Each structure stands twice: as structure tokens, then as C-alpha cells.
């Protein structure tokens, strides 16, 4: 996949009510993960079939009701939502394979559907905002906040999907040191990864921006991506070292990570770039 295939500017993959569409298996070299960003007008609704994927409904702005029908029957999951991704953690709905769901919103909003190819069925569930583990990672200008609503150990009633949110304060770096997870070893798990970005505007309304970096970890598969990212942009990471993600001063950066891979074990193990791993040793003294 080339750089232009990996950086998807806002609106470039829009289809119908979806501002962003990345489906697993629908593009060369992309097999395990997906993301759709659903935009609903007040009173709007959308019907979705999961087929052989499991997904999480993540309100980006606004509240919604997710009505799920599966082999266990029908249930209604109420997500209280939030004003924006910068307002804090949100309720999230998990929906398993072979399900039908209706996402409806009285007041309208935007809702991310983070998806992964799966084989085992799990029951639909709600992860409440107050139950989302929130951690501060890094130190100094590498400090960021991670909301672990769908990571290994935080939510495990699923087959393959791994998801979380990261808030990087303006002027800070995150996804640093650069790291990779593109092979299965004793210390690393093979995972595709999606980065979906939103950037906080300036007080006067000027749009914000940031930067995303991905480079190759394999001689036979060159990859060199350095792109400016803005709200609504998506970056795909099929392999390689990814990071840093840098937020422009004055503009907090949000990204939603979606990960899954071919291994039967759901795991999130990474390898730091050997030239950058030393920075971890500086975090304690800058906290």
C-alpha cells in the first residue's frame, strides 16, 4: 500500500451517511480491521449488519440508542454520549458477529463504528464511561491520556477487536517511542492498526492540525509516511514503525485506535524502535 492509500483525508472515503468508510477485506493488504464514522441528523437512524465482524459503537459527539438483535434476542443499549471527544470518556456499545443493529439519535451526532473480523460470538454489552480505565502515559512533552475502553485486560468479552482513545495535549508527542506490532513473536503480536483523528480548533475557530509518522520495519516492504493530519483524517498502519504523532501547539489531538490481527490469541504486544526506546527512562523524572 502506498502513502496515498494509507492517509485518508476527511471525506475522501465518504459513503451515504458515513463520513469515513474503511472495511476489512475491501482494499489490497487490509484484512482484519474496519472503521465507519456515522453522521446522523436529529432523529436519524442507521441499520447495520455485523456479519463476520464484531464492533464497538463509540459516540464522538452526541448520544444514541443501539438496538441489537442476535441469537440471544433483542436488547436496547442506551449510550449517553458526550459533547465532543475532548469532553472525557464515553459509554461504548459492543456488538458481536451475526448481529443486526439500529443506531438512532434524537438530537443527532457522530458515531464511530470500530470493527474487526471475528469468528466467536459474544453477547452485546455496554461499557459505561465511569468504568473506562483512564491512564496517563509518558512524561514531559510526551505525556498523553489513554482511555482503555476496549483494550486487553480492560474489556475481554470479545474475540479479536482492540480499541482505545488517546488525547495528546497541544505541543506534545504521543505514540512515542515509535513502535511496531507486525509479526508474531514471544514479545510481539501481529496487528493492523487504524488511527482516526480529531483536532481541537483554536479559540477563534481556526482548524487545528498535527503530524503522523510511519516508517518501514521490513527491507522488502518500503514505507515512509509523514503527513499532516486534520479532523476527520484516517491513517492505516498495515506494518512498520508508527509514531510519533505530534499535536501542534495550541491544538489538542484526539485519535481512536482500532486493532486486530490474524493470531487466534487477542494480544497487544509491541516492540519499541531501538533508537528511541531510551526515552521511556526519562518519563519518571518529568512527571
C-alpha positions in Angstrom: 0.0 0.0 0.0 1.3 3.5 -0.9 1.3 6.6 1.2 -1.8 7.9 -0.6 -3.6 4.7 0.2 -2.6 4.9 3.9 -3.6 8.5 4.6 -7.3 9.0 4.0 -8.2 12.7 4.3 -11.6 13.7 5.9 -14.4 12.9 3.5 -12.3 11.0 0.9 -14.0 7.7 1.7 -17.5 9.0 2.5 -20.5 6.9 1.5 -24.1 7.8 2.3 -24.5 8.6 6.0 -20.9 7.7 6.7 -18.1 10.3 6.7 -15.4 7.6 6.8 -15.6 4.1 5.4 -12.7 1.5 5.9 -14.0 -2.0 5.7 -11.8 -5.1 6.2 -11.1 -7.0 3.0 -12.2 -4.2 0.8 -8.7 -2.9 -0.1 -5.5 -4.7 -1.0 -3.4 -5.6 2.0 -6.1 -4.7 4.5 -7.8 -7.7 6.1 -8.6 -7.5 9.8 -9.9 -4.1 10.9 -12.5 -1.6 9.9 -13.9 1.8 10.8 -17.0 3.7 9.8 -17.9 7.1 11.1 -21.7 7.6 11.1 -23.2 11.1 10.9 -26.8 11.3 12.0 -29.1 14.3 11.7 -31.6 14.8 14.7 -34.0 11.9 14.7 -31.7 10.0 12.3 -31.1 6.2 12.3 -29.0 3.7 10.5 -29.3 -0.1 10.2 -26.1 -2.2 10.2 -25.4 -5.9 9.9 -22.2 -7.1 11.5 -21.9 -10.4 9.5 -18.4 -11.8 10.3 -17.3 -8.7 12.2 -17.6 -7.6 15.8 -17.8 -3.9 16.5 -17.9 -1.2 19.1 -20.1 1.9 18.8 -18.2 4.9 20.1 -20.0 8.2 20.3 -17.8 11.0 19.1 -20.4 13.7 19.7 -24.0 13.2 20.8 -25.9 10.4 22.4 -27.6 7.4 20.8 -29.6 4.2 21.3 -28.2 1.0 19.8 -30.9 -1.7 19.4 -29.3 -5.1 18.9 -30.9 -8.3 17.5 -28.8 -11.5 17.6 -29.2 -15.2 18.5 -30.0 -14.2 22.1 -32.9 -11.9 21.2 -33.2 -8.1 21.2 -31.9 -5.6 23.6 -31.7 -1.8 23.7 -28.3 -0.2 24.7 -28.5 3.5 25.7 -25.3 5.4 25.2 -25.3 8.8 27.0 -22.6 10.1 24.7 -20.7 13.4 25.1 -20.4 16.8 23.6 -17.1 16.1 21.9 -14.2 13.7 22.1 -12.3 16.2 24.3 -15.1 16.2 26.9 -14.0 12.9 28.5 -14.7 9.2 28.2 -18.0 8.0 26.8 -20.3 5.0 27.0 -19.4 2.4 24.4 -21.5 -0.5 23.0 -20.1 -3.8 22.0 -21.9 -5.9 19.3 -20.8 -9.4 18.3 -20.8 -11.2 15.0 -24.0 -12.2 13.1 -26.0 -9.3 14.7 -28.3 -6.7 13.4 -28.2 -3.2 15.0 -30.0 0.1 14.6 -28.2 3.2 15.8 -30.7 6.1 16.4 -30.1 9.6 17.8 -32.8 12.0 18.9 -30.5 15.0 18.8 -28.1 13.8 16.1 -24.4 13.2 16.3 -21.4 11.4 15.0 -20.6 7.8 16.0 -17.5 5.7 15.2 -18.1 2.0 14.4 -14.8 0.3 15.2 -14.8 -3.2 13.7 -12.6 -6.4 13.5 -13.1 -9.7 11.7 -14.0 -12.3 14.3 -15.2 -15.9 14.5 -16.5 -16.4 18.0 -19.9 -14.9 19.1 -20.1 -12.8 22.3 -23.1 -11.1 23.8 -23.8 -7.4 23.2 -22.7 -5.2 26.1 -22.4 -1.6 27.3 -19.1 -0.2 28.8 -20.1 2.7 30.9 -17.9 5.9 30.8 -17.3 5.8 34.5 -15.9 2.2 34.2 -13.4 3.1 31.4 -9.8 2.8 32.8 -8.1 6.1 32.1 -4.3 6.3 32.4 -1.7 9.0 31.9 1.1 7.6 29.8 4.6 9.1 29.1 6.1 12.2 30.7 7.0 15.8 30.0 6.2 16.7 26.4 5.4 13.0 25.7 2.5 13.0 28.2 -0.9 11.8 26.9 -4.1 10.4 28.2 -5.3 7.0 27.2 -8.9 5.8 27.6 -8.8 2.0 27.6 -12.4 1.1 26.9 -11.6 -1.8 24.6 -8.1 -2.9 25.3 -6.8 -6.3 26.5 -7.4 -6.6 30.2 -10.0 -3.7 30.3 -12.7 -5.4 28.1 -12.2 -9.1 27.2 -15.7 -10.3 26.3 -14.9 -10.2 22.6 -12.9 -12.2 20.0 -10.3 -10.1 18.3 -11.1 -6.3 18.5 -8.8 -4.0 20.4 -9.7 -0.3 20.7 -8.8 2.8 22.7 -8.8 6.6 22.6 -5.8 8.9 23.1 -5.8 12.6 23.9 -2.4 14.4 23.3 -2.1 17.9 24.6 -1.2 20.6 22.1 2.6 20.7 21.6 3.1 17.1 22.9 4.1 13.9 21.1 2.4 10.5 21.5 2.8 7.0 20.0 6.4 7.7 21.0 8.8 6.0 21.1 7.9 4.7 17.7 6.9 1.0 17.9 5.6 -1.8 15.8 3.4 -4.9 16.0 3.7 -6.6 12.6 4.9 -10.1 13.4 4.1 -12.7 16.0 7.0 -13.5 18.4 7.3 -14.1 22.1 7.2 -10.4 22.7 5.2 -9.0 19.8 1.7 -9.6 18.3 0.8 -9.0 14.7 -1.9 -6.4 14.4 -3.2 -4.0 11.8 -4.0 -0.5 13.3 -6.3 2.4 12.3 -5.7 5.9 13.6 -8.8 8.1 13.3 -8.0 11.8 14.2 -9.9 14.8 15.5 -8.0 18.0 16.3 -9.2 20.8 18.6 -9.8 24.1 17.0 -8.2 27.3 18.2 -10.4 29.6 20.4 -11.2 31.7 17.3 -12.3 28.6 15.4 -9.2 28.2 13.3 -8.8 24.4 12.4 -6.0 22.6 14.2 -3.6 20.1 12.8 -0.9 17.5 13.8 1.5 15.1 12.2 1.6 11.3 11.8 4.7 9.3 11.1 5.1 5.6 9.9 8.2 4.0 8.5 9.1 0.5 7.3 10.5 -2.2 9.6 11.0 -4.5 6.6 13.6 -4.1 3.8 11.4 -5.8 1.3 8.4 -3.5 2.1 9.4 0.2 1.9 7.2 2.6 3.8 7.9 6.2 4.6 4.9 8.3 5.6 4.9 11.7 7.2 1.6 13.5 6.8 -0.2 16.5 8.3 -3.5 15.3 9.8 -6.7 17.2 10.5 -10.1 16.4 12.0 -11.7 13.5 10.2 -8.5 12.1 8.7 -7.7 8.4 9.0 -4.3 6.7 8.8 -3.9 3.0 8.2 -0.9 1.2 9.6 -0.5 -2.3 7.9 3.0 -2.8 9.3 6.1 -0.8 10.3 7.2 1.6 13.0 4.5 4.1 13.8 5.0 7.3 15.7 5.4 9.9 16.7 2.0 11.5 16.5 2.7 15.2 17.2 0.0 17.7 18.2 0.5 21.3 17.0 0.9 23.8 20.0 -2.5 25.1 21.0 -4.4 22.2 19.4 -5.1 19.1 21.5 -5.1 16.0 19.4 -7.5 13.0 19.6 -7.2 9.7 18.0 -9.2 6.5 18.1 -7.1 3.3 17.6 -8.6 0.2 16.2 -6.5 -3.0 16.1 -6.9 -6.7 15.2 -4.7 -9.4 13.6 -4.6 -13.0 12.4 -3.4 -14.7 15.6 -6.0 -16.7 17.5 -4.9 -15.1 20.7 -6.1 -11.5 21.3 -2.9 -9.7 22.5 -1.4 -6.2 22.2 2.4 -6.7 22.5 4.8 -4.2 20.9 8.4 -3.6 20.1 9.9 -0.2 20.5 12.1 1.3 17.8 15.6 0.6 19.1 16.8 4.2 18.5 14.0 5.6 20.6 13.2 3.2 23.4 15.6 5.1 25.7 13.1 7.9 26.2 11.0 5.7 28.4 13.7 6.1 31.0 13.1 9.9 31.1 9.4 9.8 32.0 9.7 9.4 35.8 11.8 12.5 36.2 9.4 14.7 34.1 6.1 13.6 35.8 
